Amino acid sequence: MKPTRLWKLRQRFGIAAPKVAVRTHVPWYLRWLGLAVLLAFSAALAAWMYDAGRRFAGFDRSEVEQELATVRRDFEAARGELERLRALANAADSKLSIERTAQHKLGQQIRALESENARMREELAIFESMLSGEGGGAAGLSIQRLKIERDVLPGEYRYRMLLLASGARRTEFQGRFELLVSLTQEGKSAMMTFPDVANPGGLGFRIGFKHFQRIEGTFRVGPNARVESVQVRIYETGTEQARATRTVILG
């Protein structure tokens, strides 16, 4: 054997030969599983260290959550109380509105009763005057409490009056009444008669009474007309001469 060949064999299998490492084969999924476990452990350790650091610095998550829950409960309670107070306020407003409406109606009723009471006192005085022989108009017939007032619609007027027959009457007075309205329209004076001249015995203007009769009604003129005065005339059936007259001057 040649010296060169012997030297190569010694170099390959002798003390100077290269070292060989023997390693155990690990499957890839076990390596990934180990890596995942290591990452999870690291994350848990980091979270624990972070939480421990906050507790050490005076911040406790559990206490904060408890405080937050308490604040939420207080907020819900306050909102419920607010809704309850709103409901009470709405009920109070409705009650107040009802009371105001009732008070307004009561005031109207009181004013109407006061007006009626004044009218009754005036009529009582007239009747007492009749009984004492101090009342009465021409031919035993008089027109009392004649009032002419503007009504709701433009150009509409309402009239009220009380007809009285003085003295002892054995028969009922039958007749009619008419209104002579003096007015100014477009700068010109005019006269209107109610009822119309063509229908002097209008159904709404007939009267019949023995001692007294209240009369109330309306008449209408042009919306731009200004009524100056109104004269009431009472006629007995079968005559053309007025038995009683009375005039009201409007301001």
QUIMOMO-V345136 format. One record per helix or strand of 2 or more residues. SS is the DSSP state (H for helix, E for strand). FROM is the first residue (numbers start at 1). LEN is the number of residues. Records with the same first field share a line. If there is no record, write none. Layout:
SS->FROM-LEN + FROM-LEN
//
This chain:
H->3-11 + 28-29 + 61-71 + 138-3 + 197-3 + 203-3
E->141-10 + 156-10 + 173-13 + 188-7 + 206-4 + 212-9 + 226-11 + 242-8
//
